[in-house]
Every structure is written in C-alpha cells, then in structure tokens.
Amino acid sequence: MNLAVVGTGYVGLVSAACFAELGHTVVGVDIDEEKVKKLKKGICTIYEPGLEELLQRGLQTGRLSFTTDLLEALPDAKMIFSAVATPPNKDYSADLNAVFTVAETVAENIDHSIVFVNKSTVPVGTGRQCEERMKKIVEKRGLDVHIPVISNPEFLREGCAVQDTLQPDRIVVGINGNVQATEFMEELYQPLTRVGKPLLCMERESAEMVKYASNAFLATKISFINMLSELCEKTGGNIRDIAKGMGLDDRIGPRFLHAGIGYGGSCFPKDVKALMALSKETGIPLPIVEATHKTNDHQRKRFFEKFLSVLPEKATVAVWGLSFKPKTDDMREAPSLDLIPVLVDAGHTVRAHDPVAMENAKKILPQITYTDAPLAAAEEADAIIVLTEWDTFRGIDLSALKATMKGRYLFDGRNIYEPEEVRNAGLTYVGIGIN
C-alpha cells in the first residue's frame, strides 16, 4: 500500500520506517529541508535503538523516501498519516494548527478519495474537526471525493519505539463506520495481526481518548509511588520494598512503580496537562489528574532543594544524565533543564555527562562543561546528582568515584544504587524514599 507520513519527528519517522519494514511504500514529508537531506542519506535525525538500520534498509529497498513537498506524495497515496507536533498552549490545551494545516493542504490538492489518519496525540473531537474542514474545501472545489478521518494513536516508548511499533501490545483504530477505511487499516496492519497482535476498532472519539487515558494512568502510578516516597523518608520505610510488595499483586503490577524525581519527556507532561485543559473546557472535574501533575512538580522540587541545601558556595557539581530517560537523546521536560540553570545562576560550576544527549543539551545549556565520561565529570566535584538511569552509571566503581571527588555527596535521583555500597565506599548517599 502507498502511504504518506507527514512529519518526521519522533512518531512520524519511527512510523514511516516501520511501515516500510512491513512492506508498504512510504513517503516521509517534512518542511525541514536539512532534516530531509539527512534522511535521504540514511542519517537518522533522532537517537533510537534500531531505527537507523530500518531507515537505511527502507531507502535501499526503495520502499522509503523523503520529500519536503506534500504534493509530491499525494498522487499515489491511499492513506495520509498526520504525525505533526501538537505542543501545549499556555493554557495546556493542544496546539492543533499543524494538524489542521496538513488536513487542509490535503483537501486543497487531492484529486481522489483518500484516508486521513491522525497519528499525533490529539484531543477528543479533533478528527471530527478535520473531517468537517476537509469536507468544506472539497465541496467548494466541486469534487466527488471522500476523505474519512481515522484516529490511530501511537503507544511508543522512547528507547523501545521500534519494538513497540513492530510488536505492539495492541493497535487502536478509531473509525466511525467507513467500510473502505476499515479495509485499508486491516490491510496496513495485516503483517502484525497475522501473528496475533490485536487490532481494536472503536469509535473515533474513544480512540482519541485512549492515548491520553493510558499516559495519564501511567503518570499517576509514578506520582503515587513518589508521593509515598516522601512519607517513607519521614517514617523510616523503604520505598523499594513497598513497591515490590505492591507490584507482586497482579492487579497492580510492578511497572511504573519506581520512585524517582518524577516523569518527563514529550508525552506524560503534555498529555496530563491536556486532560487538565479538557477538564476545564468541559467542566468535568479530573482531580486525580490534577493531583498527578502537582505531585510530579513537588517531587522534583523537593529533591532539588535537598541537593542545593548541602552545596558550599561556588561548588563544583557533577550531573550524570541529561535526557529525560535512558536510551534516548530527548531533552523535553528533562529534570536537567530545571536543575542546571538554578545551579549556574547560584554561581556553581556544572560538569555533565550523558551517553547520547550531550549534543542536544549543548544547544539548550551551553554554559556548562561536558565531559566524555562519568568520572571525568566527577573530578573535584563537591557533589554528584544522578538524573537519568543510564546503565553506564550503574556500573561505576564507587571507590574510584570517591577518590575522584572532592566532596562526599551522591544524590541518587533514580535509586539505582544500593545505599550500603555507596556508604561503604566512603560517600554520603541520598536517595528517594530510602533512609
């Protein structure tokens, strides 16, 4: 099947490369000329394990190509996937300008019936608005074509996005009764459904809600365990033991019960805030969602305040981890973006290391020193703070770390170390929910 994927950011590029891997012919469209030039050469523009290999294989087979001109992709396309950004507005609502621009451009230039698929995370009702806008344009042009709009949300975890696309837990499709669109989606995902991956068809409005509901629920699990971590610090409990005791209950499960400095990235913060905006718009209270957001902010602030309180004047601080999570170079809503400016403004010297995110970080945080290894960042440091749970940090020789540092404090923002091992190395350990 011939497809066009508009937007080659995180979701769009992964989707385009994976669709090509499944045997479809895909054109990736993006207005960023430099990005498209790199993609045409097989140079991956984001860090994601396994993606560059798919990109290069798709180009070699001819099933994957890229362009800056959407009109080049329209003549042969049976389906258009909109994977453009939907960033939050000041009131937390989703900015849908890019989505509507893609929809209207398709309607203004198409000469045959085509299926329009919203792959981006969009609020309930966006599909209806897209369909109405395109119908008006097509009618004004006097064409007898149909453009049904489908919701097909993604459930990608950064660092595991290729696997999540090719081996999904489920494929959610929101179709409001269009037979041809249903057939197209079944054909598109047939390589996955043939091996038992479930294709869930539902009303479009339900599909639009599933992504927000899933992310908000996972964010709530994180905020719940983080809320308890503060109670543990006060009462002497151990949050690791509590999380294990909870997680072994198969009604709860162990995932997303790891205490830390809170969630970040491109999805959880944005989607939680979008639900808060929808709550305000509809007048339907969502107090649990609001509490999730407040708890996440509180968790990050209280840990940073602990860290800042032990620093001497004009301290040297080692920051381990800059991306919001391991296995990605994504800096969006990363804890490092909150902490490092505060440290610099207070007159401290910051030395940082991250296995893959330093090039992106340099564009945002040019005022600090970047090192090629964790121990290099720790040289003469008064304190270390771990912000991202990269495996390379887990394997650090703690005795060598103690010998490298000037101070003694190791603040473990992800609870990746055993406190006794850190203390036995002569360091002062500060974790989350662990005494």
C-alpha positions as CSV (number, residue, x, y, z in Angstrom):
1,M,0.0,0.0,0.0
2,N,1.2,3.5,-0.8
3,L,1.3,5.8,2.3
4,A,2.5,9.3,3.1
5,V,3.6,10.2,6.6
6,V,3.6,14.0,7.3
7,G,6.0,15.0,10.0
8,T,9.3,13.1,10.5
9,G,9.7,13.8,14.2
10,Y,9.8,11.0,16.7
11,V,6.4,9.4,15.9
12,G,6.5,10.1,12.2
13,L,10.0,8.8,11.5
14,V,9.5,5.7,13.5
15,S,6.2,5.0,11.9
16,A,7.4,5.6,8.4
17,A,10.4,3.4,8.8
18,C,8.4,0.6,10.4
19,F,5.6,0.8,7.8
20,A,8.3,0.4,5.1
21,E,9.7,-2.6,7.0
22,L,6.2,-4.2,6.9
23,G,6.3,-4.0,3.1
24,H,4.5,-0.8,2.4
25,T,5.7,2.0,0.1
26,V,6.1,5.1,2.3
27,V,6.9,8.8,1.6
28,G,8.0,10.8,4.6
29,V,7.2,14.5,4.4
30,D,8.7,17.3,6.4
31,I,9.2,21.1,5.9
32,D,12.7,21.0,7.5
33,E,15.0,20.8,4.5
34,E,18.1,20.0,6.4
35,K,16.4,17.1,8.2
36,V,15.1,15.7,4.9
37,K,18.6,15.9,3.3
38,K,20.0,13.8,6.2
39,L,17.2,11.3,6.0
40,K,17.6,10.8,2.3
41,K,21.3,9.9,3.0
42,G,20.2,7.4,5.6
43,I,21.3,9.6,8.6
44,C,18.9,9.2,11.5
45,T,17.9,12.6,13.0
46,I,16.9,11.2,16.4
47,Y,18.6,8.6,18.6
48,E,16.5,5.5,18.8
49,P,17.9,1.9,19.0
50,G,17.4,0.0,15.8
51,L,15.9,2.9,13.8
52,E,18.8,3.8,11.7
53,E,19.1,0.2,10.4
54,L,15.4,0.3,9.4
55,L,15.8,3.7,7.8
56,Q,18.8,2.6,5.6
57,R,17.1,-0.7,4.7
58,G,13.9,1.2,3.6
59,L,15.9,3.5,1.4
60,Q,17.9,0.6,-0.1
61,T,14.8,-1.3,-1.0
62,G,13.1,1.8,-2.4
63,R,10.1,1.4,-0.1
64,L,11.0,4.5,1.9
65,S,11.7,8.0,0.6
66,F,11.5,11.6,1.8
67,T,10.5,15.0,0.5
68,T,9.7,18.5,1.7
69,D,6.7,18.7,-0.7
70,L,3.5,17.1,0.4
71,L,2.1,17.5,-3.1
72,E,4.7,15.0,-4.4
73,A,3.3,12.3,-2.1
74,L,-0.4,12.8,-2.8
75,P,-1.0,11.4,-6.3
76,D,-0.3,7.7,-5.4
77,A,-1.2,7.8,-1.7
78,K,-4.1,5.7,-0.4
79,M,-3.6,6.9,3.2
80,I,-2.1,10.1,4.7
81,F,-0.7,9.9,8.2
82,S,-0.5,13.2,10.1
83,A,2.3,12.9,12.7
84,V,3.0,16.5,13.3
85,A,3.6,18.1,16.6
86,T,0.8,19.1,18.9
87,P,2.6,21.1,21.6
88,P,0.8,22.6,24.6
89,N,-0.5,26.1,24.6
90,K,-0.2,28.4,27.6
91,D,-3.5,27.0,28.9
92,Y,-2.2,23.4,28.5
93,S,-4.6,22.7,25.6
94,A,-3.0,21.1,22.5
95,D,-1.9,23.4,19.7
96,L,-3.6,21.8,16.6
97,N,-2.5,24.4,14.0
98,A,-0.1,21.9,12.3
99,V,-2.8,19.2,12.2
100,F,-5.3,21.4,10.6
101,T,-2.8,22.7,8.1
102,V,-2.0,19.2,7.0
103,A,-5.7,18.3,6.7
104,E,-6.5,21.5,4.7
105,T,-3.5,21.1,2.4
106,V,-4.6,17.6,1.6
107,A,-8.2,18.7,0.8
108,E,-7.0,21.6,-1.3
109,N,-4.8,19.4,-3.5
110,I,-6.2,15.8,-3.6
111,D,-7.9,14.5,-6.7
112,H,-9.0,11.1,-5.4
113,S,-10.6,9.6,-2.3
114,I,-8.1,9.1,0.5
115,V,-8.0,8.1,4.1
116,F,-6.6,10.7,6.6
117,V,-5.1,9.2,9.7
118,N,-4.3,11.2,12.9
119,K,-1.2,9.6,14.3
120,S,-0.4,12.6,16.5
121,T,-1.9,12.7,20.0
122,V,-4.9,15.0,19.7
123,P,-7.9,15.9,21.9
124,V,-11.3,14.3,21.6
125,G,-13.1,15.9,18.7
126,T,-10.1,16.7,16.5
127,G,-11.0,14.0,14.0
128,R,-14.4,15.5,13.6
129,Q,-13.0,19.0,13.1
130,C,-10.5,17.7,10.5
131,E,-13.3,15.9,8.6
132,E,-15.5,19.0,8.6
133,R,-12.8,21.3,7.4
134,M,-11.7,19.0,4.6
135,K,-15.3,18.3,3.5
136,K,-16.0,22.1,3.1
137,I,-12.9,22.5,1.0
138,V,-13.6,19.5,-1.2
139,E,-17.2,20.6,-1.7
140,K,-16.0,24.1,-2.6
141,R,-13.7,22.6,-5.2
142,G,-16.7,20.7,-6.7
143,L,-15.1,17.3,-6.3
144,D,-16.8,14.0,-5.7
145,V,-14.2,12.5,-3.3
146,H,-14.3,11.3,0.3
147,I,-11.7,11.8,3.0
148,P,-12.7,9.8,6.1
149,V,-10.6,10.6,9.2
150,I,-9.3,7.9,11.4
151,S,-7.6,8.1,14.8
152,N,-4.7,5.7,15.2
153,P,-2.8,6.8,18.3
154,E,0.8,5.6,18.9
155,F,2.0,4.0,22.1
156,L,5.7,4.3,21.7
157,R,8.2,4.3,24.5
158,E,11.4,6.2,23.6
159,G,14.2,3.8,23.6
160,C,11.9,0.9,22.6
161,A,9.9,2.6,19.8
162,V,10.9,0.2,17.0
163,Q,9.9,-2.8,19.1
164,D,6.7,-1.1,20.3
165,T,5.7,-0.5,16.6
166,L,6.6,-3.9,15.2
167,Q,5.5,-5.9,18.3
168,P,2.7,-3.8,19.8
169,D,0.6,-4.7,22.8
170,R,-2.4,-3.5,20.8
171,I,-3.3,-1.4,17.7
172,V,-6.1,1.1,18.4
173,V,-8.1,2.4,15.5
174,G,-11.0,4.9,15.7
175,I,-13.2,4.5,12.7
176,N,-16.8,5.9,12.5
177,G,-18.3,3.4,10.2
178,N,-16.4,3.9,7.0
179,V,-16.0,0.5,5.3
180,Q,-13.2,1.4,3.0
181,A,-11.2,3.0,5.8
182,T,-11.6,-0.2,7.9
183,E,-10.4,-2.4,5.0
184,F,-7.3,-0.1,4.5
185,M,-6.4,-0.3,8.2
186,E,-6.8,-4.0,8.2
187,E,-4.5,-4.3,5.2
188,L,-2.0,-1.9,6.7
189,Y,-1.6,-3.8,9.9
190,Q,-2.1,-7.3,8.4
191,P,1.6,-8.3,8.9
192,L,1.0,-7.7,12.7
193,T,-2.5,-9.1,13.1
194,R,-1.4,-12.3,11.3
195,V,1.0,-13.0,14.2
196,G,-1.7,-12.4,16.8
197,K,-1.4,-8.7,17.6
198,P,-4.9,-7.3,18.4
199,L,-6.5,-4.7,16.3
200,L,-9.1,-2.8,18.4
201,C,-11.6,-0.9,16.3
202,M,-13.8,1.6,18.2
203,E,-15.5,5.0,17.8
204,R,-13.1,7.8,16.8
205,E,-13.7,9.7,20.0
206,S,-12.8,6.7,22.1
207,A,-9.6,6.2,20.2
208,E,-8.7,9.8,20.7
209,M,-9.1,9.4,24.4
210,V,-7.2,6.1,24.8
211,K,-3.8,7.6,24.4
212,Y,-4.4,10.4,27.0
213,A,-6.0,7.9,29.3
214,S,-3.1,5.5,29.1
215,N,-0.4,8.1,29.6
216,A,-2.3,9.8,32.5
217,F,-2.8,6.5,34.2
218,L,0.9,5.6,34.0
219,A,1.9,9.0,35.1
220,T,-0.5,8.6,38.1
221,K,1.3,5.3,39.1
222,I,4.6,7.2,39.0
223,S,3.2,10.1,41.1
224,F,1.6,7.7,43.5
225,I,4.8,5.9,44.4
226,N,6.7,9.2,44.5
227,M,4.1,10.5,47.0
228,L,4.7,7.5,49.2
229,S,8.5,8.0,48.9
230,E,8.3,11.3,50.9
231,L,6.2,9.5,53.5
232,C,8.9,6.8,53.7
233,E,11.6,9.4,54.3
234,K,9.6,10.7,57.3
235,T,8.6,7.3,58.8
236,G,11.6,5.1,58.1
237,G,10.0,2.9,55.4
238,N,11.8,1.8,52.3
239,I,10.1,2.7,49.0
240,R,11.8,-0.2,47.1
241,D,10.3,-2.8,49.5
242,I,6.9,-1.1,49.3
243,A,6.9,-1.0,45.5
244,K,7.9,-4.7,45.4
245,G,5.2,-5.6,47.8
246,M,2.6,-3.7,45.7
247,G,3.9,-4.8,42.3
248,L,3.7,-8.6,43.1
249,D,-0.1,-8.1,43.3
250,D,-1.1,-9.0,39.7
251,R,-3.9,-6.5,39.9
252,I,-1.3,-3.7,40.2
253,G,1.9,-5.0,38.6
254,P,5.5,-3.7,39.1
255,R,5.9,-1.4,36.1
256,F,5.9,2.4,36.7
257,L,6.3,1.9,40.5
258,H,9.9,3.1,40.6
259,A,10.4,6.1,42.8
260,G,12.5,8.9,41.4
261,I,12.4,12.6,40.6
262,G,9.3,12.4,38.5
263,Y,8.3,11.8,34.9
264,G,9.4,14.0,32.0
265,G,9.7,13.7,28.2
266,S,7.4,14.6,25.4
267,C,4.3,12.6,26.4
268,F,3.4,12.3,30.1
269,P,3.7,16.0,31.0
270,K,1.9,17.1,27.8
271,D,-0.9,14.6,27.9
272,V,-1.6,15.1,31.6
273,K,-1.8,18.8,31.1
274,A,-4.0,18.3,28.0
275,L,-6.5,16.4,30.1
276,M,-6.5,19.2,32.7
277,A,-7.3,21.6,29.9
278,L,-10.1,19.3,28.6
279,S,-11.4,19.2,32.2
280,K,-11.6,23.0,32.3
281,E,-13.2,23.2,28.8
282,T,-15.9,20.6,29.5
283,G,-16.5,21.4,33.2
284,I,-15.9,17.8,34.2
285,P,-13.5,17.6,37.2
286,L,-10.5,15.4,37.0
287,P,-9.0,15.7,40.4
288,I,-6.7,12.7,40.2
289,V,-5.1,14.0,37.0
290,E,-4.5,17.4,38.7
291,A,-3.0,15.7,41.7
292,T,-0.7,13.7,39.4
293,H,0.6,16.9,37.9
294,K,1.1,18.6,41.2
295,T,2.8,15.6,42.8
296,N,5.2,15.4,39.9
297,D,6.2,19.0,40.3
298,H,6.6,18.7,44.0
299,Q,8.7,15.6,43.8
300,R,11.3,17.2,41.6
301,K,11.4,20.4,43.6
302,R,11.8,18.8,47.0
303,F,14.7,16.6,45.8
304,F,16.5,19.5,44.2
305,E,16.0,21.6,47.3
306,K,17.7,18.8,49.3
307,F,20.6,18.8,46.9
308,L,21.0,22.6,46.8
309,S,21.0,22.8,50.6
310,V,24.2,20.8,51.0
311,L,26.3,22.7,48.4
312,P,29.0,25.0,49.6
313,E,29.3,28.4,47.8
314,K,30.7,28.2,44.3
315,A,30.6,24.4,44.4
316,T,31.6,22.1,41.6
317,V,28.6,19.8,40.7
318,A,28.7,16.7,38.6
319,V,25.4,16.0,36.8
320,W,25.0,12.4,35.5
321,G,22.3,12.2,32.8
322,L,20.8,14.9,30.8
323,S,18.0,13.3,28.7
324,F,14.7,12.7,30.4
325,K,15.2,8.9,30.4
326,P,17.8,6.4,29.2
327,K,18.1,5.1,25.6
328,T,17.1,8.5,24.1
329,D,18.6,11.9,23.4
330,D,15.3,13.6,24.0
331,M,15.7,16.6,26.3
332,R,12.0,17.6,26.5
333,E,10.8,18.2,30.1
334,A,14.1,16.6,31.4
335,P,15.0,17.3,35.1
336,S,18.4,18.6,34.0
337,L,16.6,21.5,32.3
338,D,15.2,22.5,35.7
339,L,18.2,22.0,37.9
340,I,21.2,23.1,35.8
341,P,20.0,26.8,35.3
342,V,19.4,27.0,39.0
343,L,22.9,25.8,39.7
344,V,24.5,28.2,37.2
345,D,22.5,31.2,38.5
346,A,23.7,30.4,42.0
347,G,27.3,30.6,40.9
348,H,28.1,26.9,40.9
349,T,30.2,25.1,38.2
350,V,28.5,22.3,36.4
351,R,30.2,19.4,34.8
352,A,27.9,16.9,33.0
353,H,27.9,13.6,31.2
354,D,25.3,11.8,29.2
355,P,26.0,8.9,26.8
356,V,23.9,10.2,23.9
357,A,22.2,13.5,24.8
358,M,25.1,15.9,25.1
359,E,24.8,17.3,21.5
360,N,21.2,18.2,22.1
361,A,21.9,19.5,25.6
362,K,24.6,21.9,24.3
363,K,22.1,23.7,22.2
364,I,20.0,24.4,25.3
365,L,22.6,24.5,28.1
366,P,25.7,26.0,26.6
367,Q,27.0,27.5,29.8
368,I,28.3,24.2,31.4
369,T,31.2,21.8,30.8
370,Y,30.5,18.5,29.0
371,T,32.8,15.5,29.6
372,D,33.4,12.3,27.8
373,A,33.0,10.0,30.8
374,P,31.1,10.0,34.2
375,L,34.3,10.0,36.3
376,A,35.6,13.0,34.2
377,A,32.5,14.9,35.2
378,A,33.1,14.0,38.8
379,E,36.7,15.3,39.1
380,E,37.0,17.6,42.1
381,A,33.2,17.6,42.4
382,D,31.6,18.7,45.7
383,A,28.5,16.6,45.0
384,I,27.1,14.3,42.3
385,I,23.5,14.1,41.3
386,V,22.1,11.3,39.1
387,L,19.3,12.5,36.9
388,T,19.0,9.7,34.3
389,E,19.3,5.9,35.0
390,W,21.8,5.0,32.2
391,D,23.3,1.6,32.7
392,T,26.8,3.1,32.5
393,F,26.2,4.9,35.8
394,R,25.0,1.7,37.5
395,G,28.4,0.1,36.9
396,I,30.6,2.9,38.2
397,D,33.4,1.9,40.6
398,L,32.3,3.7,43.7
399,S,35.7,3.6,45.3
400,A,37.2,5.3,42.2
401,L,34.4,7.8,42.3
402,K,35.2,8.7,45.9
403,A,38.9,9.1,45.0
404,T,38.0,11.4,42.1
405,M,35.6,13.7,44.0
406,K,36.4,16.5,46.4
407,G,33.2,16.1,48.4
408,R,31.2,13.2,49.6
409,Y,27.6,13.6,48.5
410,L,26.0,11.3,45.9
411,F,22.3,12.2,45.3
412,D,20.6,9.3,43.5
413,G,17.6,10.8,41.7
414,R,16.7,7.4,40.3
415,N,17.5,5.0,43.1
416,I,20.0,3.0,41.0
417,Y,22.5,2.3,43.8
418,E,22.4,0.2,47.0
419,P,22.8,2.7,49.8
420,E,25.2,0.5,51.8
421,E,27.5,0.0,48.9
422,V,27.7,3.8,48.4
423,R,28.3,4.4,52.1
424,N,30.9,1.6,52.3
425,A,32.9,3.5,49.6
426,G,33.0,6.5,51.9
427,L,30.3,8.5,50.2
428,T,27.1,10.0,51.7
429,Y,24.1,8.6,49.9
430,V,20.9,10.4,49.4
431,G,18.1,8.6,47.5
432,I,14.4,8.9,47.3
433,G,12.2,7.1,49.8
434,I,15.3,5.2,51.2
435,N,16.8,6.1,54.6
